[in-house]
Amino acid sequence: MTQTADGDAFEWVLALVADRRDEFDKLRHVPRDVIAAFKKVGLYRASAPRCFGGEPLAPAEFLRRVERISEVDGSAGWVASFGSSLIYLAALPLETQARLYADGPDVAFAGGLFPVQPAERVGNGYRISGRWRFASGCKGADVLGVGIKVGEDRAGRPLTAVLRPEQVEIVENWDVVGLRGTGSHDLLVDGIVVPEEWTFVRGGEPTVDEPLYRYPAVAYAAQVLAVVGLGVARAALDHVIAQGGSAGFTGGPKAADRATFRIGIGRAEAQLRSVRAFFYEATEEVWATVASGDAATAHQASLLRLASAHLAKTSFEVARAAYQLAGIPAIAESSPLQRCLRDASVVPQHAFLQEGVYDGAGAVLTGVQPFPGYP
């Protein structure tokens, strides 16, 4: 098995996900041996610094891989997407990063950053206690992050403290309708002291001078989640198109013989391809800027946020349209459209992808001050 996500190795991972996706739903997380398979094909070194042995991918390339995994299973795509999260850890001191990657660059990082909890200053560190929610992928993580408040930086952003799994109790309470296999449980910490050098500001100034860490970190975090919805919607629409030649239960015409079905398919295809094109166009534009050595502008970062929120919303709409076009067979528990509809419905609920992003993007486009923290 090679350390790249090319060719046969990546296809093997897709087959593995297809074979075990029901298991992910049942367990409510993606097991560590599957995380290990993701590591073997380079997904968890895709945002590790090259100077520490990583093989950082251009955002569009990484996003396409997450999209493809999500076509097979949304939960697996969501967990794989956190192969991008090491861009946050690039804000740690270089000496800390050297220790983090001492055993290699394939590091799985998961965080339950909210609600931000107060921390007590103790010498050169912080005593941390509290409970944090929605720590997707925590069951397979090598390091975990929690949000703490010990004063504010100039932008009012909280710190993230990095802990080892043995310092954290995972409260297994992930009981949801969609994306069941993401293992987004609560994290519980009781009086652990974390040295200051193991804390960072999410989206803070990186200490690594490589192009990927000039790419807007928070916008990228929104992108890797939004593209999960794209993959799920693609799978739903492809399923309905493939079923269009089947006769209905009533013995009437095939679905594809009905104009209403064909119109619905055409409209959904146009919607999905259009929003996908906008998403990747914005990605490539910003990457070209940062790869040339320049910083992304606020306008560019806002377009990434807008494209992500719109992708998540439209993907859900397409998945829902596919469900409706499928007719009565879609209500069977065995129908793949059941999982697609549930998973796609979760993505636009994420805080990074909700309707408020349209407000922020509109503010930037019209020259009005956006809400704090945007983009």
Sequence and secondary structure as in RCSB ss.txt:
>XXXX:A:sequence
MTQTADGDAFEWVLALVADRRDEFDKLRHVPRDVIAAFKKVGLYRASAPRCFGGEPLAPAEFLRRVERISEVDGS
AGWVASFGSSLIYLAALPLETQARLYADGPDVAFAGGLFPVQPAERVGNGYRISGRWRFASGCKGADVLGVGIKV
GEDRAGRPLTAVLRPEQVEIVENWDVVGLRGTGSHDLLVDGIVVPEEWTFVRGGEPTVDEPLYRYPAVAYAAQVL
AVVGLGVARAALDHVIAQGGSAGFTGGPKAADRATFRIGIGRAEAQLRSVRAFFYEATEEVWATVASGDAATAHQ
ASLLRLASAHLAKTSFEVARAAYQLAGIPAIAESSPLQRCLRDASVVPQHAFLQEGVYDGAGAVLTGVQPFPGYP
>XXXX:A:secstr
  SSS HHHHHHHHHHHHHHHHHHHHHTS  HHHHHHHHHTTTTSTTS GGGT     HHHHHHHHHHHHHH HH
HHHHHGGGGTHHHHTTS HHHHHHHTTT S   EEEEEEEEEE EEETTEEEEEEEEEEETTGGG SEEEEEEES
S  TT   EEEEE GGG EEE     SSSGGG  EEEEEEEEEEEGGGEEETT   SS SGGGGS HHHHHHHHH
HHHHHHHHHHHHHHHHHHTTS  TTS   GGGSHHHHHHHHHHHHHHHHHHHHHHHHHHHHHHHHHTT    HHH
HHHHHHHHHHHHHHHHHHHHHHHHHH GGGGSTT HHHHHHHHHHHGGGSGGGSTHHHHHHHHHHHT    TT  
